[in-house]
Amino acid sequence: MALIVASLFLPYQPQFELDTSLPENSQVDSSLVNIQAMANDQQQQRALSNNISQESLVAPAPEQGVPPAISRSATRSPSAFNRASSTTNTATLDDLVSSDIFMENLTANATTSHTPTSKTMLKPRKNGSVERFFSPSSNIPTDRIASPIQHEHDSGSRIASPIQQQQQDPTANLLKNVNKSLLVHSLLNNTSQTSLEGPNNHIVTPKSRAGNRPTSAATSLVNRTKQGSASSGSSGSSAPPSIKRITPHLTASAAKQRPLLAKQPSNLKYSELADISSSETSSQHNESDPDDLTTAPDEEYVSDLEMDDAKQDYKVPKFGGYSNKSKLKKYALLRSSQELFSRLPWSIVPSIKGNGAMKNAINTAVLENIIPHRHVKWVGTVGIPTDEIPENILANISDSLKDKYDSYPVLTDDVTFKAAYKNYCKQILWPTLHYQIPDNPNSKAFEDHSWKFYRNLNQRFADAIVKIYKKGDTIWIHDYHLMLVPQMVRDVLPFAKIGFTLHVSFPSSEVFRCLAQREKILEGLTGADFVGFQTREYARHFLQTSNRLLMADVVHDEELKYNGRVVSVRFTPVGIDAFDLQSQLKDGSVMQWRQLIRERWQGKKLIVCRDQFDRIRGIHKKLLAYEKFLVENPEYVEKSTLIQICIGSSKDVELERQIMIVVDRINSLSTNISISQPVVFLHQDLDFSQYLALSSEADLFVVSSLREGMNLTCHEFIVCSEDKNAPLLLSEFTGSASLLNDGAIIINPWDTKNFSQAILKGLEMPFDKRRPQWKKLMKDIINNDSTNWIKTSLQDIHISWQFNQEGSKIFKLNTKTLMEDYQSSKKRMFVFNIAEPPSSRMISILNDMTSKGNIVYIMNSFPKPILQNLYSRVQNIGLIAENGAYVSLNGVWYNIVDQVDWRNDVAKILEDKVERLPGSYYKINESMIKFHTENAEDQDRVASVIGDAITHINTVFDHRGIHAYVYKNVVSVQQVGLSLSAAQFLFRFYNSASDPLDTSSGQITNIQTPSQQNPSDQEQQPPASPTVSMNHIDFACVSGSSSPVLEPLFKLVNDEASEGQVKAGHAIVYGDATSTYAKEHVNGLNELFTIISRIIED
């Protein structure tokens, strides 16, 4: 048996490597492929935080011949970073600087993704300020957005500035509040210093051609100049020369449209300004979403969404291209990326993409034998564009992934992946799930194109799962990228064990209903036996949404009954491995960084924050609260520093502008920003050891997300704060808040006043109060770690599957067995659930049954008077009115229901629905209310109105035990469990010592005729049965169509039979039913009564 784990990205991916020391490899066309310098410690990096980087994962390099586990303990020591010397032409820098360019390039060194991922894992791209960020001896420059200059750490002692001391900065007056290192770094777009001077080995990744205009062969032969031959030999650098790139130039017509380019110095003649411009262009092109494998599927309708991919400026050489024909021939061999990838060596390495928390948890569980007798098969995409890779190479990669890593790749064209992931998942589905409804009228993402590709991608996943599935395997599908897969697999494998886990939030029905494909997505999820969420709130939203949109019935807030299936809906939060993290905190590099931090901010209160740079993280609201805190507590301007670490570059210029304005205002509160800097804004991630050290030294940690699944960064902070026990300020809108609310300071990011007061409370909380709060948090972290998540989820999947297996095994009624059981029994009871009026044949058969001493009861939703009139021609018939609210014993009615005072309140709710839906109406019975829509004028709105009514009633009256459900398009509102209580009462009564037909006992009052006495006047409470009859019911049969009313009775009969309370128990369902407690099946009511008539005649 195997555990098949399906997620968007595999934990492993192919990596093509280019040795630039070889002459034939030094002239690679960067317009055809992406080239990244390979760090020496690349494969020892790790995803910094599983919540921020829920789509990040890094593991140690795999041992030869052994599929590596995704280790969570791989850390990086503070190592020196290669820095390219800068020889900027200062005469032209002022011309390059503008507010727009600065805002755009200021964050160009960070990862670019709207998704939570960290590009720094594969390619260490460090802000020039990070290293000296920790230096105690560095003077803090006046800096509105960045921390002090980065230093290179060599053996923990040497600190060197990356900026040449003799270099002048002509923009100092213009941007004097900006860190000079960051300024040069951002303006030059030098996001990869090692791309110019660095190791010989480089990573080559295919560029997708989807949605891009083709580049002619003639325009791809302009050589990008080889920089700095002299510089490579100076300043002690051992790095080899940089790669020569062949950059496409503009056509003649395009050049006419850009006349200013002709005035610039030639790119061919190695001018420094040309180097800057060319580097800028290349960096902008390569600065892409690390999960963005392809561009838009259709240039015509997605170009407005991908302007940065479609619009690139190329520099035209003033004097033409190469004159050496032999070089032209050699370069022409590299024009085709397929030719390049056909000869480049490749290897399988751990992937940084995907859900890091999930992958780490599963691999840890495998290593620790938490998943016994299983091996894990991974299903996902390979994480890179595949259109440009030759088919034979792809086949070899696929075979290697399958044979050595149990990873089964889903190979899809770049167009499909781009449209499904980048367009539908990231621009429609992800924002909606986080309460950010996309409403840009100019966006074409809402057209049907992206949905079709999303469905196509899900179908390919389903096909891959079905192909490798074997009987007994467990299929576990993950996250919002694959919400259609469960039902697609179920269609082919009806008895497979399928689970689905959503790792992000699930919105209320009011938000989710905005999706055009809402029903299809929900139906896709109901194909699973188990659907898991991170919090109770998200699970409840899913149940309510399914109840409202699909009219599925919800049972006990943890089961969903839809289309003949029962779907278990539970919540289990994903966690971290606290003990593994504690061992990493003892690493020498972490201790060294902690010492540097203590020296650097001695006497300061450090407030640490780490967020993805987007609107839902609440960064702007956090800064507003901090500003208010400093205004109201000015002594903390000099005593505190908020360090905001942001991951990912923002494409939201307005958000960036808002944040920078607040940062400026806060830093202006300091009398001397070179000494006291209230806000340090790092727009890049740190090494993991630096991140752990900073979290360990924090005096306060703040999470201000406006909506988020689980924020595991704060979980890691709690473990890191074992020494200081620093408080945690946690937004109530994160999934972690429901788990950590006992020990954390819960905040509302929109409430600026209370938010600022919470900051003061956290900073001034004494240790004797912090310690017990931290213990509560730590206990919650340990009790809800990754191991608990794995165990609980797999157990829930198995239990849910078992339940559906029991319910789905519906066998045809064995007439011979039923007859033998009937004839061998002495005291027999039948309960028929019949909704329609009885036919004359039915009346006749019922009379035959009662005349032969059988106990026969008819149950339906009719009121007592109607039910009596319908069956008045049947002697000694028992009646159960209003679905179990009232039971008639020999003409005397007994109450099962105990509260009916809620009816007027429900009627007011339904009155509103009747007004909204002309033609509908409702009826109030003694114990229930029915809402009918069969005569509604607008049948298209019936489903929506019914869903609203059910959701409203169940939400308001749930605590009173009142439940609304829909059956055959009629909404019934009634007390919960009446049918089951009525059946249990009958079993107790007929198993008692008293003969139910003996009226002399005085326990039963006969009704002579319905007209002589009012049945309501004769209602009594169920009689007590203190003694036990010597003649028990030994044959029990319950029959009817599957419904929420009858299913509890089916289960009761099965339980009574299995426990030996009855000799023979038969639960018979008729009609269409694919999941029920009934174990026997007939085609219809007529067939059922035909069989009954044969039995009683013999």
N, C-alpha and C positions, 0 to 999 in steps of 0.2 A: 504494500500500500504506500502510496506517495502523497505528499502534500503539494498540490499544484498551485503556485502563487502567481497570480497575474497582476501586473502593474504596468504602467505606461513604459517604463524603462527597465531594462535588465540591470542587474547589479554589476555586470561586466560589459565591456565594449571593446571593439577593435581600435588599435592605435597604430597609425602609420608613422614611421620615423624616417627622417631625412638627414643624412650625414652631409653637412655643408662643407666639410673639408675636401670632399671630392669635387674636382673641377666641373664635372657634368651636372652636379647638383647645386652649384652656387648661382645658377641663372634660372631660377624658378619664377614663373609668372604668378605673382601674388593675386592677379585678378581671377585666376582659375581656382586657386586653393587658398585656404587659411593656413598661415604658418605661425607657429608659436614655439618659443624657445623652451626646451625641456629643462626644468630645474633638476639638480642632482638628487634632491630629496622629494621629488614629486610624488612618488608612490608611497611615501611615508606620511602623507598629509591625511587629514581627517575632516569630515564635516564638522564645523565648529559648533553648531547647535541644531538639534533635530527638529525644533519647531520652526525656527526662522528658516532653516534650510530643510524643509520637509521634502525637498526634491534634490538633496545633496547627500553624497555618500562617498567616502574615501576609505580604502583599506590598504593594508600593507601589500607589498608586492607578493604575488602568489609564488609559492614554492614550486619548483619544477615538478610537474606531474601530479600535483595535488591541488585541487580547487580550493582557493583561499577562502577563509571565512571573513566576513566583513568585520574587522576589528574595530572596537570603539576605544581602544586604548592607544592608538597610534598618535603620538604627539610630535610637535616640532620644537626643536630648540631654537633659541634666538640666534640665528645665523646671519652672517653678513650678506648683504644683497649687492649684486653687481650693479654698478651705476655707470652709465655712459657719460663721458665727459661732454659738457655742453659748450659748443663754440658758436653761440648765437650771434647773428648779425644784429647788434643792438640798434643800428640805424633804422631798422624796419619793424622793431617790436611795437612801437607806438602805433604804427599803422594797423597792426594786427589786433590790437586790444580794443574791444568795445564791450558795452554791458551785455549785449546779447551773446557775443562770443565767449565772454568770461563766464556767464551763467551756464552756457552749454558745455564748456570745457572744464569747468571747475570740478565736475564729478566724472570726467571722462576716464579716470583711472579706476573707477569702481566697476563692479559687475553690472551688466545691463540686463535686467529682466524684471518684468512685472511679477514673475513667479518667484517663489522663495528658493533661490539657489545661489551658489557662490562660485563665480568663475575663477576666483583666486586659487581654487583647489588644484586645477590643472596647470595654471599659469600664474606664478606668484607675481602679482603686479602691485607694487607697494606705493602708496602715497609717499611723497618725499618727506612727509612729516612724521611718519609713524615711529621710526626708530628713535629719534631724539625726543619723541613724545614722552618717553620714559626717563630721559636723562635728567639727573638732579642738577647738573652743572650748566645746562643750557638756559640762556636767557629767552624768555617767552617774547616773541615779537608781537606787535599789535596785530591781532588775528581775529577776524570776526567769524571765521568758519572752520579753521583748522587748528590742530594742535601744533606744538613746536616742531622744528625741523627734524627729520628722520636722521638717526645716526646708524652707523654700521657697527655692529657689535662683534668684536673678535676676541674670543676667549674671555669674554666678560670684562674687558678692560679698555680696549681702544675704542674711542669715539671719533668718527670722522664725518665732516659735513659733506654732503654730496655736491654742494655748490662751490665752485672755485672762488676763492676769496677775491681774486682780482676781477671777477666778472662784475660788470656794472648792470644795474637794472634801471633803464630809463623810464619805466612805468611806475616807479616807486611813488611819485607824486599822485599819479592817477589812482593807484590801488595800494596805498600805503598801509591799509589795514589787512592786506593779504600776505600770507606767508610767501616769501620770495621763492622758496623751493617749490612750493605748490604752484605758484604762478608760472614759473618756467616749465614745470612739469605739465601743467594743463595746457598752456598755450602751445607748446610744441607737440601736444598729443603724444608725448613719449611714454605711452602706456606700457611698453615692453622694452625696457632698457636692453635686455638680453637679445632682443630681436636685431639690434644693431651690432652689439659686441657681446658675445656670450658663448655658451658651449657650442660644440660642433653639431650635436644632435638636436634636431627640431621636430616638433610634432606637426604633421601635415593632415589637415582635415578637409574633406570635400566641401566645396561651396555648392549650394543648391542652385540650379538653373530655373527653378520654378518661379515664374512671374517676372524674371529679369529679361531685358532685351538682349538678344544675342550679340556678342562682340565678334566682329569679323577678325579673321586671322591677320589681316594686314594691320589692324589697329592694335595688335597685342605685342608689337615688337619694339616698342620704345623702351630703351633701357633706363631703369632707375639707377642713378649713379652710385657707385661704390664709395661709401663714406669712410673718411678718416683713416687712410692707410698709415699716416703718420701718427694719428692718435692711438692706433692699436699698438704702436710700438713705444708710446710715451706713457707717462704717469704710472708705469709699473703694471699696466694691464696685460694680462696674458690671454685675453679673449681674442679669438680669431677674427678675421674680417667678417663684416656682415653679409647677409645674403643679397645678391643682386636680384632685383625684381623687375620684371618687364611690365610696365604700367601702360595700359591702353591710353591712347591720346584721343582728343576730340576730333571729330570730322571737320572738314573745311567749313561746312555750313554752321556747325556748332561753334567753331572758332570765331566766326563773324559775329555771332551773338554775344561773345565774350571778348570784346576788343581789349579790355584791360589786361588780359593775360599776355598779350603781345608785348606790353610795356615792361613785363617783369623779366628779370635776368633768366638766361637759358637754364633749363633743368639739366641739359646735356653737359654743360661745362662745370658741373660740380659746385655751383654757387651755393653759399650757405642758406640763403633765403629759399632757394629752390628745394634744398634738402628739407627745410622746415615745412614747406608747403606740401611736398610729396609725402613726408612722414605724417602730416596732419590728415591728408586724404586717406592714406592707408590705414591709419589708426581709426579714423571714423568708420571706415568700412568694416574693419574687423571688430569694432566694438559692438557686438551683437549679443542677443540673448543666448546664453549657453545651452538652453533647451530649445532654442529656435533652430530647428534642423533645416528648415526650408523657408523659402520666401512664399509670398502669396500664391495661391493656386491659379488665380486669374488676374492678370495684370490690370485688366479693365475695371474690375470691381473691388480690388483690394489695394490698388495703388494709393488710395487716399489714406489707408491704414498703415502703409509701410513707406512713407515718404523718404525716410532715411536710407532705405535700400534702393529706391528708384532714382534718387537724385544724388549723383556723385560728380564732383568737379575734378577734372583731369588737367594736368598741366601739359601744354604743347611745347615741345622743344623748338627753339627759335631756328635752329639750323638743321632740322631733320633728325633722322635716327642713325643707326649704325651704318658704317660704310664697308665694314668687313663682311663679305658675303659668306665666308666660312662660319662666322659667328651667327649670321642670320639663319643658316641651315641648322646649326646646332640648337639655336633657340627655338626654331620651328618644331623641333622634335618634342619640345615641352609644352606646346600650345594645347595639346589635348590632355585634359586631366585624366582621362581614362588610360592614356599611355603612361602617365606618371604613376597612377595607382596600380597598374599592372606589374610594375617592376619594383615598387617600394616594398621593403620588408614591413611586416606588421606583427603585432603581438596582441594578446588579450590582457587587458588591465582592468582593475576595478573602476567602475563608472562613478562619476560625481553626481550624476543625474538621478532623479527618482526620489522616493520617499525614504529618507535616511533612517528615521525612527523605526519604520516597519522592517526595513532590511536588516538593520542592526539587531533588532529584537529577534527576528527569525533565525539569523545565523548564530546568535548567542544561545538561543534555545536548542539548536542542533548541536552545538559544541558541548553544552551542558547536559545533553541527553534529556531535555525537557520534552522533546517530541520523540518518544521511543518508537523503535521499529519503523521508522519512516525515513525517507530521504526527500529532499525538497527539489521540485522541478520549477524553474522560473520561466515565465512567459512574458515577453515584452519586446519593445523595439530596441535596436542596437545603439541608439543615442547619437548617431551621426547621419548626415545625408547619404543616401545609397545610390542615387541615380547615376553618379559619376564613377562608381566603382564597377569594374567589369564583373560579369555574371559569374565567371569561374572563381574570381577572388571572393565574391560574396558567398558562393557555395562552400568554399574552403573555410571561410570565417564561421559560417553557420555550423558546419560539421565540428569545428573545434569547440565552439560554444556548447554544442550538445554533448559531445563525447567527454570533454574535460571539466565542464562547469555546470552540467545539468541545466543549461540555459537554452531555451527554445525561442529563437528570434522570430518576431513578426515583421517580415520584410514588406514594407509598403512604399509606394513611390512618394517622392518628396512633396508632390502637390497634395496628395491625400493627407499626409501628416501635417503639413503646414495649415491647411484649411481646418482640419479637425482640432489640432492642438492650439495653434496660435490664434485662430479666429474664433472658433466656437467655444472651446474650453476657456481660453483666457480673456476673451472679450465679451462673452455672453454668459456662460455658465458660472465661472468663478466669481465675477462681480455680483451676480444675482444671489448666489449662495451666501455672500457676505453683505447682503442688504444694500449693495451698490447697483441699483438697476440701471443698465445702460440705456441712455435716452438721447443719444446724439442722432438727430434726424438725418444728418448727412452721411452717417456711417452705413455702408452697404453690408455690414456684417450680419444684419438681420434678414437678409435674403436667404432663400432656401439653400444656397450653395454650401455654406459651411455645415449646415445640419446634415446634408447628404454625405459629406465627407466624414463627419463624426460617426454617422451610422455605419458607413463603410469600414472605418477603422475598427469599430466595435465588432463588426461581423468578422473581420479578419482575426481578431483576437479569439472570438468564439470558435472559429474554424481550427485555429491552432490548438486550443484547449481540447476540443473534441478529438483531434488527431492523436494526441498523446495520452488521452484518458484511458485508464483501465479500471475494471470493476473493483470497487473498494477504495478508490482514490478520493481524496477530499479536495475540492476546488475552492480556492479562497481568492476572491477578486477584490481589488483595492482602488478606491478613490473615484472622484467624479469624472475622470477621463473615460471610464469604462462602465457607465451606469446602464447601458443596454445589454451588456454581455450576459448577465445571469439568465434572462429570459431566452436569449438566443441559444445558450447552451441547453437550457431546459427543453426547448423545442426538439432538440436532437437526442438528449439524454434525460428522459423524463424521471428516472429514478436516481440520478446522480446526487451526490452530497455537495451542495453549493452554499457558500457563504459570501457575504459582501460586507466590507467595512468602509465607511466614509470618514476620511481624516480631517475634513474641514467642517465648518458649521452648516446646519441646514435651517433655512429661514422659515418664517411663519407662512401659512397658506396664502396670506394676502400678498406676499412677495413672490413666492414660488409660482403662483398662478399667472404671473406676468410672462413666464416663458411660453413661447408659442407651442413648443412640443412637450408641454407639461405632462399630459396623460401618457405619452409614449415613454418618457423617462421613468415615471412611477411604475408603469407596467413592466418595464425592464427590470426594476429592482425587485418586484414581487415574484420574479422567477427564482429567487434565492430562497433557501430554507431559513436563512438567518440574515438579518440586516443589522449591522452594528454601528453605533454612533459613539461620539466622544463624551457626551453629557446627556442627562435625562431630558433637558430642554430640547435638544436636537431630535432625540427619539420621539418626544411628544409632538413636535412640529411635523415630523414625517407621518405619524399616525393620523394626526388631524388633517393634514393635507391629502393623504390617501382617502380618508373618510369623506372628505369634502369633494374631491375631484373625481375619484373613482367610485364613490359610494360604497367603499369597502367597509366592512364592519370591524370595529375595534373591540377586542376582548381584554379586559383587565389591564389596559394600558401597556400591554406587552405582546399582544398577538394581533395579527391582521389577517382577516379572512376575506379572500378575494379569488374569484374564478375557480372555486373548488379547492383552493389551497390555503394552508395556514402558514403564515410567515411570522417567525419569531422576531420581535424587534426589541433589542436590548442596548444598553450603553455600558461600555467599558473603556475608561480613558487609557490611552497609550502613555507609557512612562519611560523613564531612563533607568540605567543601571547605576544606582547610587554608589554601590561598593566599588565598582570599577572606576568611577570618577574619583572617589576618595583616594584610590591608589595612584592615580595620575597627579593628584595635587601634591604628592610627596616627591615628584620628580625634581631633579636639581635645577633644571631650567626654570620651572615655575617658581621655585624658592628664590632664584636669582632675580627674576622679574619682580617679584613681590618686594624684594629689598630696594630695587631701583624705584619702584612706585612710592614706597614709603619715604625715600629720600627726596623724590621729586615733588611730592605734595605734602610735605611735612606740615602738620598743623592744620591741614585742610579737611573739610568734610567732603568726601567724594560721593557724588550721586551718579550712578552708572546706569546707562540705558543702551539697549542694543535692539535695533528694529530694521525691518525691511523698509526701504524708502518709498512709501506709497501712502495714500490718503487714509486707509483703514487702520494704520498704526497709531494715529492720533499724535504725531510728533508736534504738530503745530499747537494743539491744545495743551500738550505737556509743557511746551515752552511758555505759553501764556500763563499757565499756573505757576511756573517757576518765576516768571517775571513778577507776578503779583506777590509771590512769597518774598522776593527780594525787596520790593517796594515797601511792603509792610514790615519787613524785618531787615533794615539796612545793614545791621551788623554782620549779616551773613554774606554780604557782597564780597567782603575780604576773607571770609571764613569758609566758603563753600565753592565747589566747582562741579558743574554738571557736565559729564562726559557723555556725549551722544555719539554712539557708533551706528552708522547707517550702512546697510548692505544694499547694493544695487543702485544703479543710476536712475534718476527719475526722468521720465519723458513728460512729466507734468510741470511745465514751466511756471504756471501760476502757483502751484503748491511750493515750488522751490523759492519763488519770489516771496511768498508769505513767510516762509520759515526764515529766510535770510533777514528780512526786515525785523523780525522779533529778536533774532540773534544779535543784530546790530544794537537794538535798543537795550538788550540785557547787558552786553559788554560795555556799553556807554555808561552804565551805572558805576563802573569801576573808576576810581580816581587815577589809577595808573595801571593800564591794561598789561604793561610789560611785567608787572609784579603780580597782579591779581586778575585772573581771567575767569569770569563767572561761567562762561560756556566754552567748552572745547568741542568742536564739531568735526568728527572724523568720518568722512564719506568713503569709507572702505572698511573691510574687516581686518581683524588682527590675527596673528598666528594663534593657534590654540593655546599654547603655553602662556602667551601674553594675555589672552582673554581670560584664562583661569586665574592668573595672577591679579588682574584688575578686578574680577568678581570677588576674589578673596579679600581684597583690601577695600572694597566698597563699604561706605557707611549707610547707603540706601540704594535700593534697586527699584526702578520704576518701569512698569508696563502699562501703557495707556491706550492699548488697542481699542478701536471702536467696534470691532467684531473680529473674532479669531477662534479657530478650533481649539487646539491645545497649545499653550505657549510654554514649550519645554525649556526655553532659555531661563525662565524664572525658576524652574526645577533645578537646573544646574547651578544657579546662583545660590539656592538654599544649601546645596551640598558644599559649595565653595566657602560659604560663610560660617563654617563650623567654629572658627576661632572668634570672629567678631559678632556672630549672631545678629547681623544687620537686618533691619526690618525690610519687608517687601511691600511696595505699593502696587496693587494689582487691580486692573480694570475689571469691573463686574461683567463686562461683555466678552471676556475670554472664557474658553472652556475650563481653564485651570482654576478660575474663581470658584466654581462649584466644588472643586476638590480641596482648595486651600483657604476657604473662607474663614476657618477657625483661627488660623495663625497669621494671615496676611491682613494688611490694611486695605480694605476694599474701597475703591474710588469710582466715581462717575466722571469720565473725562470731560463731559459737557458742563459739569458743575465746577467752574474755575475757582470759586471761593473755597469750597470744601476741599478741592484738590490741593490748593496752596496750603491750607491748614493741615492737611494730611502730611505734606512735605515737612512742615515744622514739627509735627508730632513724631514723625519717623526719625528726624535728626536729633531730637531732644529726648527720645525714649531711653531711660536708664537701662543698664545691663540686666538688672534683676527682673525687669519686665520683658526685655528682649529675649532672654534665655528661654522662658517657658513657651513664648510664642514660636520661637525657632524649633523647639522640640516638637510642637504640634505639627509644624510644617514638615519636618524631617520624617516624622512618623507617617504622615500621609504620602510622602514621596516613596518611602520604602514599601508601604502596603500596596501601592499602586504603581509598581515598577513594570518594566518591560516583560518580566517573567509572568507576572500576574495577568497582564494583557494577553499574552500568547495562550496561557492555560485556559483562561476564562473564555476567550473567543473560540478556540477549537472545541472546547466542551459544549458551548452553546450551539455551535454548528452541528455537532453530532446529535445532541438531544433533539434539536429541531427537525433534523432529518429523520430520526427514528419516529418521531410523532407523525410526520407526514407519511412515512412508510406504513405505519399502522393504519392510518386513516385511508390510505389509497388502495389498500388490499381489499377491494370490494368483490366478494365472490357471489356468484349466482346462487339464489336460494335453492337449497337442497330439499325438495319436497318430501322425500322419503325420511330424511332425518327429522324434519319438522313434524311429520306425522307420528313417527315413533316416540318422540319426546312428548307429544300431545297425549298419546294413548297411554303412556306409562306414568303420567302424572295424575294427581288427584285434585289439586286446587290450582286452577289456571286463571291468569289475569292477562287481558289484552288492553292495550292503550293505542287507539288510532288517532292520528292527527289528520283530520279531514277538513280542508278549508272550504270546499264547495258544498252546496246543498246535496243531501243524499238522494240517490235514485231509488225507484221502487225495488229494484233487485237488491240494492244495498240494504234497504230496510228489512227485506225478507231474510237475508243472510244474518243480519244482526239479531233478529228475533230467534232464529234457529240457534245461534250461539248462546244467548241468554237463557233460553228454555232448557238447555242441557247443563245448566249449573255453572257456566263460565262467567267470570267477572269481566265485564266489558265497559270500557270508558271511551267516550269521544271527546277530544280536546281540540279547540280552535279559539279564534279571537272574538267570536260572537258574544254579545251580551247574554245574560242568563235568560231573559224572556224569549229571545230569538232561538237560542239553542234548545230550549224546552219545546218550542213549537215545531222545530224541524224534526226532532226525534220523539215526539209524543206518541208515535205509533209503535215504538219499541218498548216492550215490557222489561222492567228491571234494568234499564240502561243507566249507566253512570255518566255524568256529564262534568266536564272541566271547562268552565267559561273563562273568557278573556285571558287565554294563554296561561292558566294556572292560578288566577287570582281567586277563583271560587270553585269549590268542589261540591258536587251533589251526591249525597249518600241516601238512596231510597227516597228521593224527593226533598231532602233537607239540605239546604246550602250551608256550607262552612267557609268562613273567611280564611284565606291564606295571606292575602295582602294586609298590611298593617298601616299603610299611610296613603292617603289620597288627597291631602291638602295642597299638593303642589300643582294640581290641574289648572287652576285659574292663572297661575304664573306662566305656565307653559302656553296656555291659550293666548295670552297677550303676545308672546313671541310669534306664534303661528299666525295671529291676525296680521302682523306686519308682512309675513311671507305671502299671505293671501292677497294683500293689496299689491304686492310686487308681481304676482303671477295670477292675472285674471283667469277665472275658470276653476281655480283650485279651491279646496274647502277642507275643513277639518271637522271631526266628530269627537265629542267628549262622551266616553263611557264611564262606568262606575269606577274603574281602576286604571283606565288607559285612555290615551288620545291618539287618534289616527289622522294623519295628514295625507289627503288624496290629491293627486295631480293628473289623473288620467284624462280629465276634461279641460286641462289648461289650454288656453288659446295659443300660447307660444311654447311649443314643445321643445324648442331649442334651448330655452332657459330653465327647463325643469331640473336638469342635473345640477346646475349652479345653485338654484334656490334650495333644493333638497340638501345639498352639501352644506350650505350656510345654516340651515335649520338644525341639522344634526350636530354640527360643530358648536353652535351657540348653546343648544340645550345640554349637551354633554359637558360642556365647560362650566356652565352655571350650576347644574344640579348633580354633578358627579359625587360630591361629598354627601349627598342625601340618598345615594343609592338609586337614583333615577337615571335610566339609560334610554337613548333614542337610537333606533336602528332602522335600516331600510330593507324591506323584503318585497320583491316583485313590484318595485316602484311605489310602495306605500310606506310612509314613515310611521312607525309605532313608537310611542313613548310610554314607558311603564317601569314599575319597580323591578330591580334586577333579581333574577333567580326564582321567579314565581313558579315556573313549570317544574323545576327540579324540586322545590319545596312541596308542591302538590303531589308529585310522585312518591316522594319519601313519606309523606303523610299516609298515602294509600297503603304502602308496604307496612308501615307500623300498625295501621288500623286492622288490616286483614290478617296480620300475624298475631293479633291479640286474642285473648280468651273469648271475647264476646263474639257472638254470631251477628254479622252485620244485618242479617235479615230478621233477627229477633227483636221486635219492637217493644217487647215487654220489659226490657232492661231499663227503659226510660232514657237512654242516651240519645235516641233518635226520635224525632217527631215527624210523623208522616204528613205529607201534603195531600189532601184528598183530591183536589183538582186545582189547577193553576188559577182558576177564576175565584175560587172560594177564599184563598189566602194569598197575601202578597209575599212572594218569596223573600223579599228583602226584610220582611218582618220576622222571618224564621231563621235568619242568619245566626249562626253560632260559631264559637271558637272550636277548633278541632278537639274532639274528646280525648281524654287521657286513656292510655292503654297500659295500665300497670302490670297486668299479667300477660303471660305468653301463651299463645294458642298451641295446642298439641298438633294442629294441622296447619303447617306453614304453606305459603305459596311456593309451589315447586316448579311452576312453569310461568314464565313471564315473557311477553312479546310486545315490543313497541315498534310501531310502523308509521311511516309518513315520509314526506319529502324533506330533504335536508334543509334545515333552517336554524337560526339562532335559538329558537324556542325548543326544538326537538333534539338537537345535538346533546344537550346535557342529559336527556333521558336515555339516549343510546349509550352514553358512557355509564350511566347508573346501572343499566341492565348488564352490561359487560362486567362491571365491578362486582355486582351481586353474584353473578355466575362464577367468576374467578375465585371469589371468596367462599363459595359454597353455600351462600344464603339461599339460592334457588338452584334446583337440580338442572334446569334447562333455561337458558336465557337466549332470546333471539332479538336482535336489533336489525330491522329490515327497512331499507330505504328504497324508495321508488323514484323514478325520474332520473335526470342527469345529475350525477354527483361524482366528483373525482377525488374528493377528500372529505371523509366523514368517519365518525366513530362506529357507524353501522357496519356490520361484518357480512351482511347478506343483501342482495339486491334483486329487485324485480323491475320490469320495464315501466309499469304504471299501476294505477289504483285498481283498474279493472282486472288486471292479471293477479294482483294480490288477493282480491276477494274471490276470484275463481279458485285459487289454491286453498283459501280458508274454507270455502264451501265443500271442497273435496275432503278436507280433513275431518270436518265435523260430521259428515255423512257416513264415514266408515266406522 
